[in-house]
Amino acid sequence: MSAGSRRSVLLAALLGAGAGALAGCASGPRHGDPERAPEVPLLAPATTPVAPRLQSFFGPGLVIRRHGSYGLERVAVRPAGAGCGWRYIRVGYPAGSASQLSVERDGAPSGGAQAYLLFRDGPRDDVHLSYRVRFQEGFQFARGGKLPGLFGGDHVAGGHTPDGTNGFSTRYMWRAGGKGQVYAYLPTSTDYGTTLGLGTWEFVPGRWAVVQQRVRLNTPGLADGSVVVWVDGREVFRQDGMLFRTTPALRIEGVFFSTFFGGDDLSWASPINQYADFATFVVSDRFIEAAPAGLC
């Protein structure tokens, strides 16, 4: 029996019809992720200048994990702009860059950045994550790319389909024309991640958007989890009846700060040198009220 068949039998045995609760939520095209690349402990040395700057930016509630990071040299901390009261970080996407897999396989330039931000007060089962994102004026979205979301475990990206015990993630993606979606790694995913809510909102270049997701993990043995997304305070997407885990030991561990073009091949690459800005990362056990993003 193949690995895929064994996984299907396992999920059917655990959930019966529950494993089919995501019918109609497509498994996405091959959106290859940097998890295929070797982990580079860029933050391990205490003297690394990137580490204290980014740790200060994210605040005391989120702790940058010492492994699994890449591209942090492309992250610049910027002061608050006119008309807004928050600092932000700017991440660069060089022309021709896509996933880290394309760097190794195709010799493409490395683009974007990744870091795992752990909850200082420990894992949770029900979390809201809010942050601001702004794509530069004239941003060329091409086929799409990744944006930060929540995660638990190790099988969270790169085609490593989780089995209900070893991981999940709920990053966003931008797609062609600025369409938004959730891109989730779930036990019900096949090959790469699962596309949820494609086109239920759009990103506008040059304008801050406040994106918030609530992830409520399922009760092990039941497909009763959910993901809800709000953009600028308005609910734009909800998916109930979700399966994230088959064991209570798997919980939400933190924020998966992951952003790059792709896609696991150069058809997803950034067409030009460009950037996106990120600000005001907040996690809470309840809805996070945020001031309008504005145009600062």
N, C-alpha and C positions, 0 to 999 in steps of 0.2 A: 504493500500500500504506500502511495506517495505521501510526502509530508503534508501536502495540501489536503489529501483525503483524510489523513489522521486528524488534522485540525478540524475539518468539517464534522467528523464523527464525534470528536470531543465536545464541540460546541452544541451539537444536537443533543447529546446525552445530558449535558448540563442544563440546557435551557429549553429543550423541546422546540416549540415554535418561536420562542423568544429570540433566537439567533437570527430570525428573518425579519426582525422589526425594522431594519433599515432598508427594506426593499424600496427601490426608487432612488436611493442615495448612491450615485455612481462611484465606483472605484476609479480614480483619476488616471490620466495618462502617466507615463513614466516621468515623474517629477524629481529625479535623483537628487539626493541630499548629501551634505558634507559628512554624514556619519560613516560613509565608506572610506573616508580618508583616515590615516592614523591620527590618534588624538595627540595634540601638541600642547604641553602644559605651559602655555605662555604666561600664566599668572603665578606659577609656582615660586619664582624668586621674589622675595619680599622687596627687592630693589627695582623690580620691573616698573617703569614709570607709569605704564598704562593701568596697573592694578589699583593703586590708591585713588587715581582720578575717577575711574569708573565705579569703584566701590562707593566713593563719596557721592557720585551722581545718583546711584540707585538707592542709597540710603541704608539705614541700619536693619531694616526688615528683610532685605534680600542679600544673600551672601554669594559672591561669585565662586563657583566650584573650581577647584584647581586643575581639573582636566576636562577635555572636550571642547576647548576654546580654539578659535582661529580668527585671523583677520583683525585682531583688535588694534593693530597699528593703523587701520583705516577708520577708526572711531575717534572723532574729535569732540571734546566737550566745549560747547559754545555758551556764552553768557545770554541772559534773557534779552529778547529783542524789544523794540519799542512797542508799547501797548499790551505786553504780556509779562507775567511775573515769574516765569519759569526758565531755568536753564534747559538746554537740550543737547542731544548728541547727534552728530552728523556722520553717516556711514556712506562710504564711496563704493560705486559699482563701475570699475573701469570698462571701457569699450572692449567687447569680446569676452567678458567674464560671464561665467555661469556657475555651476556647482563645483565643489572641490574635486569631484570625480572627473570633470572635464579638464581640470588642471593636470591631473596625473595622466589621464589617457590621451588627451588631445593637445597638451602643452598650452592650454588657454591661460590667460592671466587670472590670478585669484581675485575674487570680488566679494563684497559683502562682509559679514562678520557673524560670529557665533559665540555664545557663552550660556552656561547653565546657571541660573540664579536660584539658589535654594532658599526656602522659607526659613528664617532664623528660628522661628518658634515651632518648627516641625511640620510634618505632612498633614494634609487635610483631606476631607472627603467632599467638600462643597465650598467653592471659592469663586469670588469675582476678581477679575483682572481688568484694569483700565489703564490706558495710556493714550497719548497723542502721537499721531504720525502725520508728516507732511512730505509729499513728494515735490521736488524742485519744480519751479515754473517750467513748462515745456517738457516735462518728464515723458520719455518714450517707454511705455509699458511693455512693448513687444509681446511675447507669448505669456509672460507672467513670472512671478517670483514669490518668495516666502516672506512672511512677517511673524513676529513673536506671538506665542501663545503659551498655554500651560502644558505641563508634562508630569509623568511619573514613570519610574523604572528606567531601563536601558534601551529597550526596543522602541524607539520613538521616531525614527527617520531612516533614510537611506535604503529603503526596500526591505528592512528588517521587520517583517510583519509580526506583531506581538501575538501571544497565545492566550492572553487573559491573566497571566501571572507575571509577565516580565516587562510591561511597559504600555504606554499610550501617549499621544500628544494631540493638541488641538491648536496648531498654528493657523494663522490666516494665510491666504494668498491674494496677491493682486493678479488679475488676468488681463487679457487684451482689452484695450479701451478703458482700463481702470476698474473693471468689475471686481467686486470682492467676493470672497467665499471663506469658509472654514475648510481646512485641509487636515483631516484627522487620521491618525494611525490608531487602528482599533483591531480587536481580534477578528472582526468581520471583514476587515480590509483584505483585498487580494492584490498581490504583487506590491504596489506602492500604497499610498494613502487613499482615503475616501473623500470625495468631493461632496461638500454639504453647502447648500444655499447659494450656489453660483449665481451672481448677478442680482442678489437681493439688496445690494447697495453698491455705490460706485465711489471711488476716490477721485478727487479733483486736484490736479497739479497746482501747486502754489498755495493751497489752503489746508490749514490744520483740520484734522478729523479726530474726534474723541471716540475710540473704539473700546467697547467693554464686552467681555464674555463671562458668562457664568457657567462653570462646569460642575455638575452634580453627579458624582459617581453612582453607579448602580449598586444595588444590594447583590452580593454574590449569589448566583443561582437565578437571578431575575434580570430581565432587560428593562430596567426602570430608571436608567440614567438619563441625563439631558444636557444639551448645550443651548444657551440663549445668547444672542448677540444684539447689542445696542450700538448705534452710531449716532453721535451727537445727542444722546439721551433718548433716542427713539428706537423701540424694538424693531429690528429688521428681519430677524431669523430666529426660529425655535425648532429644535428637534428633540422629541421625547422618545421613549422606548429604546434607549441606547444601551449597548453593552460595552463597558470599558474593561471589566475585570471579572475573574472567577474566584478570587481570593481576597479577603479583607486586608491582607498584608500589602497589597498594591494600592497606593494612595497618591494624591497630588503632591508632588515634592517641591514644585517651584515653577519659575518662568523659563521657558525655552526661548532665549533671545537668539533668533535665527533669521537672517535676512540675506538674500542673494537672488540673482536671476536663475531660474530653472525650476525643474528641468535638469536631465542628466546628459544632455548633449548640446552642441553649439547652436542648434536651432532655437534655443531658449536664451541665447546670450544677449547681454546689454548692447544695443547698437552704438551707443556713444558713452563717453565719460559722464556720469551723472551721480546723483546722491539722493538720500532721503533723511529726514530728521525725525527724532523720537524724543518724547518728553513725558514727564509726570507719571511714572509707573507707580500704580497703587494696587494693593491687594487687600481684600476685605471679605468678611463673611456675609455682607449685605450689599445692596445696590450702592454704587459709588456715585454720588452727585458731583458733577464737574461743571465748572464755569464754561460758557460757550468758548469754543476753540479760537474764534477770531482769526484775524489775518496778520498777526504779528510775525 
